[in-house]
Amino acid sequence: MHRDAKIAALVQNSADTDKLLADSRLEKLAYLKELHNSNERCAHLEAKYEHVYATSTYSSADVGLFETFYPAAVEH
C-alpha cells in the first residue's frame, strides 16, 4: 500500500472516530437532560406526598381504630 493511501485511510478513520465521539456526546447530553427532568419530577412528587401526608386529617390512631372495627376492609 502506498504511503498516500495509508495517510488517506488514517484521515478517514480519524474523521469517522470524531463523528462517533460527537454523536456519543450528544446522546449523553440527551440522557443527562432526561435524568435531570426525572429527578425534578421525583422531587415534585415527594414534596406533594409530604404535603398530603402533613395535611391529612386522619391520625394513625384513627386508622388503627378503623382497622380494628373493619378488618375486612383492610387488605393484607
C-alpha positions as CSV (number, residue, x, y, z in Angstrom):
1,M,0.0,0.0,0.0
2,H,1.3,3.4,-0.9
3,R,2.1,6.0,1.8
4,D,-0.6,8.4,0.5
5,A,-3.2,5.7,0.6
6,K,-2.3,4.9,4.2
7,I,-2.5,8.5,5.2
8,A,-5.8,8.9,3.5
9,A,-7.1,5.8,5.3
10,L,-5.9,7.2,8.7
11,V,-7.5,10.6,8.0
12,Q,-10.8,8.9,7.1
13,N,-10.6,6.7,10.2
14,S,-9.9,9.7,12.3
15,A,-12.9,11.6,10.8
16,D,-15.2,8.6,11.5
17,T,-14.0,8.4,15.0
18,D,-14.6,12.1,15.6
19,K,-18.1,11.8,14.3
20,L,-18.8,8.8,16.6
21,L,-17.5,10.7,19.6
22,A,-19.6,13.8,18.8
23,D,-22.7,11.6,18.4
24,S,-22.0,9.9,21.7
25,R,-21.6,13.2,23.4
26,L,-25.0,14.4,22.1
27,E,-26.6,11.1,23.2
28,K,-25.1,11.5,26.7
29,L,-26.4,15.1,26.9
30,A,-29.9,13.9,26.0
31,Y,-29.7,11.2,28.7
32,L,-28.5,13.7,31.3
33,K,-31.4,16.0,30.4
34,E,-33.8,13.1,30.8
35,L,-32.3,12.2,34.1
36,H,-32.5,15.8,35.3
37,N,-36.1,16.0,34.3
38,S,-36.9,12.7,36.1
39,N,-35.2,13.9,39.3
40,E,-37.2,17.1,39.2
41,R,-40.4,15.2,38.7
42,C,-39.5,12.8,41.6
43,A,-38.7,15.8,43.9
44,H,-42.0,17.4,43.0
45,L,-43.9,14.2,43.7
46,E,-42.1,13.7,47.0
47,A,-43.0,17.3,48.0
48,K,-46.6,16.7,47.0
49,Y,-46.7,13.4,49.1
50,E,-45.2,15.2,52.1
51,H,-47.8,17.9,51.8
52,V,-50.7,15.5,51.6
53,Y,-49.3,13.4,54.5
54,A,-48.8,16.5,56.6
55,T,-52.3,17.9,55.9
56,S,-54.0,14.6,56.3
57,T,-57.0,14.7,58.7
58,Y,-56.6,11.2,59.9
59,S,-54.1,10.3,62.6
60,S,-52.5,6.9,63.0
61,A,-54.9,6.3,65.9
62,D,-57.9,6.9,63.6
63,V,-56.5,4.4,61.1
64,G,-55.9,1.8,63.9
65,L,-59.5,2.2,65.1
66,F,-60.8,1.8,61.6
67,E,-58.7,-1.4,61.2
68,T,-60.0,-2.7,64.5
69,F,-63.6,-2.3,63.7
70,Y,-63.5,-3.0,59.9
71,P,-60.8,-5.7,59.5
72,A,-62.4,-6.9,56.2
73,A,-61.8,-3.5,54.6
74,V,-58.1,-3.7,55.2
75,E,-56.1,-5.6,52.6
76,H,-53.1,-7.5,53.8
